[in-house]
């Protein structure tokens, strides 16, 4: 373990309902905060939970595929080579509306632990918290992305 603010070590990996991740780097950032870098693979037609973090920021760079992102009531699409910053407290999620896997490099800075995930909406029946007015706009976008995923799956079938 790098410090009390990080639970990850290089090589840690996990399969999730939406895909998988592997930890590719851990250490201390220039300002002394812990960081963790992951390679995240999001399977076609999958979405992560709508979430936020109190103790870390994230920076995502798309390497392969086409990534749909929700960040604080804004929906946008990233193409390979594009990046987005997820500030501490931002409501966010990643989704793959394509037919090939998305590969994302994620850098977390701050407290890098799984218990810093606050979920507001989740298609995999994991625990969520009550949303306030700020989160409601993002939940509407999340529902729209889910409808787009359903349409994608119908078109593929």
N, C-alpha and C positions, 0 to 999 in steps of 0.2 A: 504494500500500500504506500502511495506517495505521501499522504498526510491524512489528517482527520477529515478532510473535505473530499476525499476520493475513495470510492470502493473498487475502482477498476484497475486491472493490470493488463499489459499487452498480451494479446492472445485470447482474452476473455471473449466468448462468443455465445450467442443465444439464438434460438429459432423462436419466432413469434407468429401469431396467426397471419400477419401481413407480410412476413418475409423473414429476414435475419439481420444480425449485425456481428461485427468482429471489431474488437478494440485494437487499433493500430499504433496508438501512441498515448503516453501519459507523462506528466511532468509538471513543472512550474512555469507559468507564463512570466514575461518580463516584469510584471507588477507584483509577482509573488503568489498570485492565485494559482490554484491547481487547474490543469487542463486535461481533457481526455479527447482523443480523436478516434472516430469510428468510421468504418465503412458500412453503410446501411444499404441493404438490398430490399426494395419494395416490389413484391410480385405484381404482375398485371392485374388490374381490377381490384386492388387492395388499398386500404386507407388506415392510417394510424389514428389513435384517439385525438380528439380536440383537447388540448392541454395547455398548461402554463407551468412555469418554474419560479419559485421565490428566490432561489439561491444561485442561479446560473443563467448565463446567456449562451446562445448557440449561433453558429455560423455554418450555413449549409452551402456546399458547392455541388452542383449536379454534374456527374461525369458521363452518365449514359441514360438514355430514355428521355421522357418528357414528364416533368414533375409538376403537379398541381399543388399549390401552397395556399393555405389560409393563414393570414397573420393580421390579428386585430381588425376584424371585419373587412379585410381586403382579400380578394381572391386573385391569384396570378399564376401564370405558367412559366416555369423555367425550362430553358433548353440547355443542352450540354455546354459546359463552360460558364454558365451563369451562376450567381451566388445570391444569397439573401441573409441578412442579419436578423436574428430573433432576440430582441432585448429581454432582459430580466422582466418577468411579469407579462410578457406578450402572450396573447391567446393564439395558438398555432397548431397546425397539423400538416402532414404530407399525404398526398394521394397519387396513385398511379392510374391514370385513365387511359393508358396505352396498352398495347398487346405485347410489349417486351418489358423486361425488368428495368426498374430505375436503380441506378447506382449513385449514392450520395455520400460525399465526404462530409461528416459533421464534426465540428470542433466545439466542445463545451468548455466554458471558462467559469470558474467559481466553484461551487460545491457540486461535484460530479458523482451523484448517487441516484439510484433508481427511486429512492423514497422522496425525491424532490419533484415528482410528477403529480400534478393536480389535474385530474381528468374531469371534463365537463360533459362530454358525449363520447360514447364508445360502442362500436358495432359488435364487439366481442364479449359483451356482458361483464366487463370489469367495473369495479365500483367507480361511481362518479359523484361529484359534489353539486349542490344547488347552484345554479347560474344566476348571476346578477344581470342588471340591464346591459352592462358593458359586454358581457359574454353572449347575450341573446343574439346580437347581430351576427356573431361568428357561428353560432349554432345554426342559424338559418342558412348560411353559406355551406356549412357542413352537411346539412340535409340535402341541399342542391347537389353537392358533389356525390353523395350517396345515390341520388336519383340518376346522375350521369353514369355512375358505375353500373347500376342496374341496367341501364340502356346499353352500355358497352357489352355486358354479359349476354343480353338478348341478341345483339347484333352478331356476336361470335358464335352463338349456339346454332 
